Amino acid sequence: MATLPAAARAQQAGPDLPFALQTPMHCGAVSLRVRDLDRVADYYRALLGLEVMDRTRDSIALGAGGVALLHLNARPGAPYEPPNQAGLFHTAFLMPTRGDLARWVMHVAAARIPVTGASDHSVSEAIYLDDPEGNGIEVYGDRPRERWQWSNGVVTMGTNRLDVDALLTLARADGARYQGAPAGLRVGHVHLRVGDIPRGRGFYREMVGLDPTRERAGASFLSSGGYHHHVAINTWQSAGAGARDLQRTGLDWFSLTVADPALLDAQAARLERAGARVRPLEGGGIAAADPWGTTLRLVPAG
């Protein structure tokens, strides 16, 4: 039988959103710098059925269920960020139910949208893709968390063959088509490329307050409240990478929503004591850069 850590047992998932969104901190939104604004926005709309929440001449915000999840900012002519530099490995969009994931898999197959991989991670089922400018994407569904296996605070996350046929069978049995992003679709986690695992883990653990949940060669996984991971970091292609060139395309910022104002205050104090440049955000919250210049926004809930 799976044994959950105490923090996980204390967090009860609400009726409307997955457990990943019910923890003391959880992912909010991701912002990308892109060369071709319309092409990239059209891709995410076709891929996930995201709706346009806001648009200006130089930016588009896309979301689901009235929540903005992806902000695209036009940078025409910007050089592409190479995959051996620190930056975004993938944005992971979490489907609310396995049925939603199955219908989406059928949609991707029917639309002949290219995928780069698929894996059964024990805690989840995942499909991987790249957007037109090379930004990684994961679309996944969590297995029921009572089936996750924990031992001494470490969660089992395998990398096994995904049974795509089972998902297609489920979608066919359901009979419903993927009609656009379900209202509960959210960013479940963000996976980053970094130059050094101990340094990255130090930032996201000691300064941000996430808990390590698993280590593997060249990677570290961290979460809040007993989720399998809200943030992952790896050096699979980027070992030794230095500061990011913020004039290039790629990840501009990502956000974590913080439920407790006292926790947000403590995060700001830790970051300032460590010498991080902390700036307030309009509407509340703070922003600070990780050791490679990726901006993390910590924003209050509500």
Secondary structure, DSSP 8 states (H G I E B T S, - for coil): -----HHHHH----SSS-GGGSSSEEEEEEEEEES-HHHHHHHHHHHH--EEEEE-SSEEEEEETTEEEEEEEE-TT-----TTSSEEEEEEEE-SSHHHHHHHHHHHHHHT----EEEE-SSEEEEEEE-TTS-EEEEEEE--GGG--EETTEE----B---HHHHHHHHHHH-----S--TT-EEEEEEEE-S-HHHHHIIIIIIT--EEEEEETTEEEEESTT-S-SEEEE-TTTTT--S--TTSSEEEEEEEEES-HHHHHHHHHHHHHTT---EE-TTS-EEEE-TTS-EEEEEE--
